[in-house]
Amino acid sequence: MKEFTYTIKEPVGIHARPAGMLAKEAKAHESTVTIVDKNGKSVDATRLMALMGMGIKCGDTVTVKIEGTDEETAAPAMEKFFNDNL
């Protein structure tokens, strides 16, 4: 399992467009990508409505966990996605 923490910089947080882009990126990998917020709540990153339901706002810190067959390549790709888009 690979994981990293990230503080959201997107002004709207993880909502609508950013959440859709995140779900699409997570689906591109065979590994399971899980987002865990500061309160310990976790969701599968491919589930758009679940992501939006977390209420993650700008300035919140999340932990991203990647586990599966392609985690060695999925983890840096997801970290790059977060840095470029969120």
C-alpha positions as CSV (number, residue, x, y, z in Angstrom):
1,M,0.0,0.0,0.0
2,K,1.2,3.5,-0.8
3,E,-0.2,6.7,0.7
4,F,0.4,10.4,0.8
5,T,-1.3,13.4,2.5
6,Y,-2.4,16.5,0.6
7,T,-3.8,19.8,1.6
8,I,-6.5,20.9,-0.8
9,K,-5.7,24.2,-2.6
10,E,-8.7,24.2,-5.0
11,P,-10.9,27.1,-3.9
12,V,-14.1,25.1,-4.2
13,G,-12.6,22.0,-2.5
14,I,-13.5,18.6,-3.9
15,H,-16.8,19.4,-5.4
16,A,-18.5,18.9,-8.8
17,R,-15.8,19.4,-11.5
18,P,-12.8,18.6,-9.4
19,A,-14.5,15.5,-8.0
20,G,-15.5,14.3,-11.4
21,M,-11.9,14.7,-12.6
22,L,-10.6,12.9,-9.5
23,A,-13.0,10.0,-10.0
24,K,-12.0,9.6,-13.6
25,E,-8.3,9.6,-12.7
26,A,-8.9,7.0,-10.0
27,K,-10.8,4.8,-12.5
28,A,-7.8,4.8,-14.8
29,H,-5.8,2.6,-12.4
30,E,-6.3,-1.0,-11.5
31,S,-5.5,-0.2,-7.8
32,T,-8.1,0.9,-5.3
33,V,-7.7,4.6,-4.5
34,T,-9.2,5.6,-1.2
35,I,-9.6,9.2,0.2
36,V,-9.6,9.6,4.0
37,D,-10.5,13.0,5.4
38,K,-9.4,14.5,8.7
39,N,-12.3,12.9,10.6
40,G,-11.3,9.4,9.6
41,K,-14.2,9.0,7.1
42,S,-13.1,7.2,3.9
43,V,-14.5,6.7,0.4
44,D,-13.6,5.0,-2.8
45,A,-12.2,7.8,-5.0
46,T,-14.1,6.4,-8.0
47,R,-17.5,7.2,-6.4
48,L,-18.3,10.7,-7.4
49,M,-21.3,11.3,-5.1
50,A,-19.4,9.9,-2.1
51,L,-16.5,12.2,-2.8
52,M,-18.7,15.2,-3.0
53,G,-20.6,14.1,0.1
54,M,-17.4,14.3,2.2
55,G,-17.5,18.1,2.1
56,I,-13.8,18.5,1.7
57,K,-13.0,22.2,1.5
58,C,-10.0,24.3,0.5
59,G,-7.4,24.0,3.3
60,D,-8.5,20.5,4.4
61,T,-5.9,17.8,4.5
62,V,-6.7,14.4,3.2
63,T,-4.8,11.1,3.1
64,V,-4.8,9.2,-0.2
65,K,-4.3,5.5,0.0
66,I,-3.5,3.4,-3.1
67,E,-3.5,-0.4,-2.9
68,G,-3.4,-3.0,-5.7
69,T,-1.5,-4.4,-8.6
70,D,-0.4,-1.1,-10.1
71,E,0.2,0.9,-6.9
72,E,3.8,1.6,-7.8
73,T,2.7,3.6,-10.9
74,A,-0.7,4.7,-9.6
75,A,0.6,6.4,-6.5
76,P,2.9,8.9,-8.3
77,A,0.2,9.5,-10.9
78,M,-2.4,10.3,-8.3
79,E,0.0,12.5,-6.4
80,K,0.7,14.4,-9.6
81,F,-3.0,14.7,-10.3
82,F,-3.6,16.2,-6.8
83,N,-0.7,18.7,-7.2
84,D,-1.9,19.8,-10.7
85,N,-5.6,19.9,-10.1
86,L,-6.6,20.1,-6.4
